Amino acid sequence: MAENENVTGLVIALGGRIYALHQGTIVRLGERSNLVHALCVHGGRLYDAGRTMRVVDTLTGEPVAERDHWILALCSHGGRLYDAGSTNRIFDTLGPTEVGKRDDAVQALCSHGGRLYDAGDYCRVYDTLAGEPVAAREDWILALCSHGGRLYDAGAGGEIYETLGSTLVARREEAVLALASVGGRLYDAGEERRVCETLSGTVLGEREEPVAVLCAHRGSLYDGGAHGWLYDSLSNQSVLAGRKAITAAVSVPADLFAALLARGEQVLQPPWRRLTDWFPG
């Protein structure tokens, strides 16, 4: 099992509930009326968004933007926060200004090399603010990741590409739902129920359900998904277990994390090393 202090500073969403992990405790930061799909640190604040069709300042619980669609992605880029989702539009969140419109749902946003990129069910990767496509695929694109000076994309077809060169770097048998960069290595996970080191193909661990979330934190990697368990991916050890699907995760800086803890509510649970199904149903 991962050491308690290693997960301090990690914030996760389980369905509509948002929790902070702090040493041997779990602190509830807030609850939304529907699933939280995205968590993002921007300008010293934490924001959450999802099927409530709002972007919310997690610390205060106050909405900062409202949409008429599910919000599937948040991204901090160039000093601004951006959001996008199921009705094809991309917004400067706090502006609020529409900065892009696509032919189908936007699944991913990524800041890379001084540019913002988007991708989704329209089977293309766009330079968002320029409005120009930079890559085309045969299937939905579900994940983007900046790694080692290159941009990568992956999606429903199971293929993982170096985006700007459209170079196929790996292939999975089922959809890839998440990408992450940690310690100079690229990782992927998805419906194959495995976490893999992308470029070598090494399998770090297998899960009982699809893995939809990968999160880099303190030099390690964490994964979660429909199974409701959170794993330290690199050691392949479970950190905690619950009944609700893990739908998002983010690493939070120490000062912001301390502010979140001060406003949160500690959740009563068994001792850390015996956590089993403690999350309310």
FENWO-V129128 format. One record per residue. N is the residue number from 1. PHI is phi as a letter, one per 20 degrees, with the letter a starting at -180 (999 if undefined). PSI is psi in radians with two decimals (999 if undefined). BURIAL is # if it has 16 or more other C-alpha atoms within 10 Angstrom, else .. Layout:
n=N phi=PHI psi=PSI burial=BURIAL
n=N phi=PHI psi=PSI burial=BURIAL
This chain:
n=1 phi=999 psi=2.51 burial=.
n=2 phi=f psi=2.56 burial=#
n=3 phi=f psi=2.52 burial=.
n=4 phi=g psi=-0.75 burial=.
n=5 phi=f psi=-0.38 burial=.
n=6 phi=f psi=-0.52 burial=#
n=7 phi=e psi=-0.11 burial=#
n=8 phi=g psi=2.25 burial=#
n=9 phi=o psi=-0.05 burial=#
n=10 phi=e psi=2.29 burial=#
n=11 phi=d psi=2.33 burial=#
n=12 phi=c psi=2.69 burial=#
n=13 phi=d psi=2.31 burial=#
n=14 phi=c psi=1.77 burial=#
n=15 phi=m psi=-2.04 burial=#
n=16 phi=d psi=0.09 burial=#
n=17 phi=d psi=2.47 burial=#
n=18 phi=d psi=2.24 burial=#
n=19 phi=c psi=2.57 burial=#
n=20 phi=d psi=2.39 burial=#
n=21 phi=d psi=2.15 burial=#
n=22 phi=c psi=1.83 burial=#
n=23 phi=l psi=-2.09 burial=.
n=24 phi=e psi=0.27 burial=.
n=25 phi=c psi=2.78 burial=#
n=26 phi=c psi=2.24 burial=#
n=27 phi=d psi=2.16 burial=#
n=28 phi=f psi=2.19 burial=#
n=29 phi=e psi=-0.41 burial=#
n=30 phi=r psi=2.94 burial=#
n=31 phi=c psi=2.32 burial=#
n=32 phi=d psi=2.87 burial=#
n=33 phi=f psi=-0.11 burial=.
n=34 phi=b psi=-3.11 burial=.
n=35 phi=f psi=2.45 burial=#
n=36 phi=e psi=2.09 burial=#
n=37 phi=d psi=-0.31 burial=#
n=38 phi=b psi=2.45 burial=#
n=39 phi=c psi=2.42 burial=#
n=40 phi=b psi=2.31 burial=#
n=41 phi=e psi=2.24 burial=#
n=42 phi=b psi=2.24 burial=#
n=43 phi=l psi=0.63 burial=.
n=44 phi=m psi=0.21 burial=.
n=45 phi=c psi=2.73 burial=#
n=46 phi=d psi=2.34 burial=#
n=47 phi=c psi=2.57 burial=#
n=48 phi=c psi=2.70 burial=#
n=49 phi=b psi=2.84 burial=#
n=50 phi=r psi=-2.33 burial=#
n=51 phi=e psi=-0.05 burial=#
n=52 phi=f psi=-0.18 burial=#
n=53 phi=m psi=0.49 burial=#
n=54 phi=c psi=2.59 burial=#
n=55 phi=e psi=2.22 burial=#
n=56 phi=c psi=2.40 burial=#
n=57 phi=f psi=1.92 burial=#
n=58 phi=f psi=-0.66 burial=#
n=59 phi=f psi=-0.79 burial=#
n=60 phi=e psi=-0.34 burial=.
n=61 phi=m psi=0.14 burial=.
n=62 phi=e psi=2.30 burial=.
n=63 phi=f psi=2.43 burial=.
n=64 phi=d psi=-0.21 burial=.
n=65 phi=b psi=2.57 burial=#
n=66 phi=c psi=2.48 burial=#
n=67 phi=c psi=3.00 burial=#
n=68 phi=d psi=0.45 burial=.
n=69 phi=b psi=2.89 burial=#
n=70 phi=f psi=2.44 burial=#
n=71 phi=d psi=2.08 burial=#
n=72 phi=d psi=-0.26 burial=#
n=73 phi=b psi=2.48 burial=#
n=74 phi=c psi=2.55 burial=#
n=75 phi=b psi=2.32 burial=#
n=76 phi=e psi=2.15 burial=#
n=77 phi=b psi=2.23 burial=#
n=78 phi=l psi=0.60 burial=.
n=79 phi=n psi=0.15 burial=.
n=80 phi=c psi=2.69 burial=.
n=81 phi=d psi=2.38 burial=#
n=82 phi=c psi=2.59 burial=#
n=83 phi=c psi=2.72 burial=#
n=84 phi=b psi=2.88 burial=#
n=85 phi=a psi=-2.48 burial=#
n=86 phi=f psi=-0.26 burial=#
n=87 phi=d psi=0.51 burial=#
n=88 phi=m psi=-0.03 burial=#
n=89 phi=d psi=2.64 burial=#
n=90 phi=c psi=2.31 burial=#
n=91 phi=c psi=2.54 burial=#
n=92 phi=f psi=1.85 burial=#
n=93 phi=g psi=-0.88 burial=#
n=94 phi=e psi=-0.10 burial=.
n=95 phi=g psi=-1.04 burial=.
n=96 phi=e psi=2.22 burial=.
n=97 phi=c psi=2.35 burial=.
n=98 phi=f psi=2.19 burial=.
n=99 phi=d psi=-0.10 burial=#
n=100 phi=a psi=2.69 burial=#
n=101 phi=b psi=2.34 burial=#
n=102 phi=d psi=3.10 burial=#
n=103 phi=e psi=-0.15 burial=.
n=104 phi=b psi=-3.05 burial=#
n=105 phi=f psi=2.45 burial=#
n=106 phi=e psi=2.13 burial=#
n=107 phi=d psi=-0.43 burial=#
n=108 phi=b psi=2.51 burial=#
n=109 phi=c psi=2.54 burial=#
n=110 phi=b psi=2.31 burial=#
n=111 phi=e psi=2.16 burial=#
n=112 phi=b psi=2.22 burial=#
n=113 phi=l psi=0.58 burial=.
n=114 phi=n psi=0.11 burial=.
n=115 phi=c psi=2.69 burial=.
n=116 phi=d psi=2.33 burial=#
n=117 phi=c psi=2.62 burial=#
n=118 phi=c psi=2.73 burial=#
n=119 phi=b psi=2.86 burial=#
n=120 phi=r psi=-2.54 burial=#
n=121 phi=f psi=-0.07 burial=#
n=122 phi=e psi=0.09 burial=#
n=123 phi=m psi=0.48 burial=#
n=124 phi=b psi=2.72 burial=#
n=125 phi=d psi=2.27 burial=#
n=126 phi=d psi=2.53 burial=#
n=127 phi=f psi=1.83 burial=#
n=128 phi=g psi=-0.94 burial=#
n=129 phi=f psi=-0.44 burial=.
n=130 phi=e psi=-0.36 burial=.
n=131 phi=m psi=0.37 burial=.
n=132 phi=d psi=2.30 burial=.
n=133 phi=f psi=2.44 burial=.
n=134 phi=d psi=-0.20 burial=.
n=135 phi=a psi=2.58 burial=#
n=136 phi=c psi=2.48 burial=#
n=137 phi=c psi=2.97 burial=#
n=138 phi=e psi=-0.21 burial=.
n=139 phi=b psi=3.04 burial=#
n=140 phi=g psi=2.49 burial=#
n=141 phi=d psi=2.15 burial=#
n=142 phi=d psi=-0.21 burial=#
n=143 phi=b psi=2.50 burial=#
n=144 phi=c psi=2.59 burial=#
n=145 phi=b psi=2.33 burial=#
n=146 phi=e psi=2.16 burial=#
n=147 phi=b psi=2.19 burial=#
n=148 phi=l psi=0.59 burial=.
n=149 phi=n psi=0.12 burial=.
n=150 phi=c psi=2.71 burial=.
n=151 phi=d psi=2.40 burial=#
n=152 phi=c psi=2.61 burial=#
n=153 phi=c psi=2.70 burial=#
n=154 phi=b psi=2.86 burial=#
n=155 phi=a psi=-2.58 burial=#
n=156 phi=f psi=-0.45 burial=#
n=157 phi=e psi=-0.15 burial=#
n=158 phi=n psi=-0.07 burial=#
n=159 phi=e psi=2.52 burial=#
n=160 phi=d psi=2.22 burial=#
n=161 phi=c psi=2.58 burial=#
n=162 phi=f psi=1.98 burial=#
n=163 phi=f psi=-0.98 burial=#
n=164 phi=f psi=-0.40 burial=.
n=165 phi=e psi=-0.10 burial=.
n=166 phi=l psi=0.73 burial=.
n=167 phi=e psi=2.13 burial=.
n=168 phi=f psi=2.13 burial=.
n=169 phi=d psi=-0.31 burial=.
n=170 phi=a psi=2.77 burial=#
n=171 phi=c psi=2.30 burial=#
n=172 phi=d psi=2.80 burial=#
n=173 phi=f psi=-0.39 burial=.
n=174 phi=c psi=3.12 burial=#
n=175 phi=g psi=2.43 burial=#
n=176 phi=e psi=2.16 burial=#
n=177 phi=d psi=-0.33 burial=#
n=178 phi=b psi=2.56 burial=#
n=179 phi=c psi=2.62 burial=#
n=180 phi=b psi=2.61 burial=#
n=181 phi=d psi=2.17 burial=#
n=182 phi=b psi=2.25 burial=#
n=183 phi=l psi=0.60 burial=.
n=184 phi=m psi=0.18 burial=.
n=185 phi=c psi=2.60 burial=.
n=186 phi=d psi=2.41 burial=#
n=187 phi=c psi=2.68 burial=#
n=188 phi=b psi=2.76 burial=#
n=189 phi=b psi=2.84 burial=#
n=190 phi=r psi=-2.46 burial=#
n=191 phi=f psi=-0.20 burial=#
n=192 phi=f psi=-0.17 burial=#
n=193 phi=m psi=0.62 burial=#
n=194 phi=c psi=2.69 burial=#
n=195 phi=d psi=2.19 burial=#
n=196 phi=c psi=2.57 burial=#
n=197 phi=f psi=2.03 burial=#
n=198 phi=f psi=-0.93 burial=#
n=199 phi=f psi=-0.46 burial=.
n=200 phi=e psi=-0.37 burial=.
n=201 phi=n psi=0.07 burial=.
n=202 phi=f psi=2.29 burial=.
n=203 phi=e psi=2.10 burial=.
n=204 phi=e psi=-0.59 burial=.
n=205 phi=a psi=2.78 burial=#
n=206 phi=d psi=2.56 burial=#
n=207 phi=c psi=2.92 burial=#
n=208 phi=e psi=-0.36 burial=.
n=209 phi=c psi=2.91 burial=#
n=210 phi=g psi=2.56 burial=#
n=211 phi=d psi=2.02 burial=#
n=212 phi=d psi=-0.22 burial=#
n=213 phi=c psi=2.24 burial=#
n=214 phi=c psi=2.40 burial=#
n=215 phi=b psi=2.15 burial=#
n=216 phi=f psi=2.34 burial=#
n=217 phi=b psi=2.12 burial=#
n=218 phi=l psi=0.75 burial=.
n=219 phi=m psi=0.04 burial=.
n=220 phi=d psi=-3.12 burial=#
n=221 phi=c psi=2.39 burial=#
n=222 phi=c psi=2.52 burial=#
n=223 phi=c psi=2.63 burial=#
n=224 phi=b psi=3.02 burial=#
n=225 phi=r psi=-2.60 burial=#
n=226 phi=f psi=-0.39 burial=#
n=227 phi=f psi=-0.33 burial=#
n=228 phi=n psi=0.01 burial=#
n=229 phi=e psi=2.60 burial=#
n=230 phi=d psi=2.24 burial=#
n=231 phi=d psi=2.52 burial=#
n=232 phi=f psi=1.83 burial=#
n=233 phi=f psi=-0.69 burial=#
n=234 phi=f psi=-0.55 burial=#
n=235 phi=e psi=-0.15 burial=.
n=236 phi=l psi=0.67 burial=#
n=237 phi=d psi=2.42 burial=.
n=238 phi=f psi=2.45 burial=#
n=239 phi=d psi=-0.76 burial=#
n=240 phi=b psi=2.90 burial=#
n=241 phi=c psi=2.61 burial=#
n=242 phi=b psi=3.07 burial=#
n=243 phi=e psi=-0.43 burial=#
n=244 phi=e psi=2.54 burial=#
n=245 phi=f psi=2.46 burial=#
n=246 phi=e psi=2.06 burial=#
n=247 phi=d psi=-0.24 burial=#
n=248 phi=a psi=2.75 burial=#
n=249 phi=b psi=2.63 burial=#
n=250 phi=b psi=2.56 burial=#
n=251 phi=e psi=2.25 burial=#
n=252 phi=d psi=2.33 burial=#
n=253 phi=g psi=2.71 burial=.
n=254 phi=g psi=-0.75 burial=.
n=255 phi=f psi=-0.74 burial=.
n=256 phi=f psi=-0.67 burial=#
n=257 phi=f psi=-0.72 burial=#
n=258 phi=f psi=-0.70 burial=.
n=259 phi=f psi=-0.69 burial=.
n=260 phi=f psi=-0.75 burial=#
n=261 phi=f psi=-0.70 burial=#
n=262 phi=f psi=-0.48 burial=.
n=263 phi=e psi=-0.18 burial=.
n=264 phi=e psi=3.09 burial=#
n=265 phi=c psi=2.08 burial=.
n=266 phi=f psi=2.37 burial=#
n=267 phi=e psi=2.26 burial=.
n=268 phi=f psi=2.30 burial=.
n=269 phi=b psi=2.90 burial=.
n=270 phi=f psi=2.95 burial=.
n=271 phi=g psi=2.54 burial=.
n=272 phi=g psi=-0.79 burial=#
n=273 phi=f psi=0.06 burial=.
n=274 phi=c psi=0.45 burial=.
n=275 phi=f psi=2.12 burial=.
n=276 phi=b psi=2.09 burial=.
n=277 phi=l psi=0.75 burial=#
n=278 phi=e psi=-0.34 burial=.
n=279 phi=f psi=2.37 burial=#
n=280 phi=g psi=2.61 burial=.
n=281 phi=f psi=999 burial=.
